[in-house]
């Protein structure tokens, strides 16, 4: 494997990334960031954790974006289309509290795949959700047959991927949920976070209660939250209030 490093290679052949230290991997990720090599960085992270392949998706507000949210993957396209779409649809149905509690917690699932050029038809997947800045990402690994991936190494890899994504996509990821909110919606979100009722907010801002409720409904729709409490939790996590 050619690392394209400016100095000595990260490892010598044969390549065994499971024995590479986190510090060495960080140096390689820095090189990938400088050259814009997304696939190279994610491939190294996948091998570091001992997985057979990776899929990285950005969790957006609108599930209609579908596979546009998949940033990079080395899986066969049909597998990306199937598993990636299922992943995004499942996350769209997850509450804000559940999303927060699942951060950096590896979740395993087994599915039977047909074709796709895989060695085995029964495949185990590991999904990890992590935050990078104000954005949330989903990292999915394809587990080797008859191999149990270390949860400690998975969490460590998720942290390294967060570092990688925060720098690699800082100029690319501009369309986020909070940027869809208008100034008036953000103002209403601030006041409900302060514990104000719709009547109180209407008095403070100087508009009708029905208009306030419309703004709050719009906030919950745009942030994919179901209650005011979830909207507040979302606002706190994204530093909006």
Buried (B, 14 or more C-beta within 10 A) or exposed (E): BEBEEEEEEBBEEEBEBEEBEEEBBEBBBBBBBEEEBBBBBBBBBBBBBBBBBBBBBBBBBBBEBBEEBBBBBBBBEEBBBBBBBEBBEEBBEBBBBEBBEBBBBBEBBEEEBEEBEBEEEEBBBBBBBBBBBBBBBBBBBBBBEEEEBEEEBBBBBBBBBBBBBBBBBEEEBEEBBBEBBEEBBBBBBBBBBEEBEBEBBBEBBEBEBEBBBBBBEBBBEBBBBEEBEBBBBBBEBBEBB
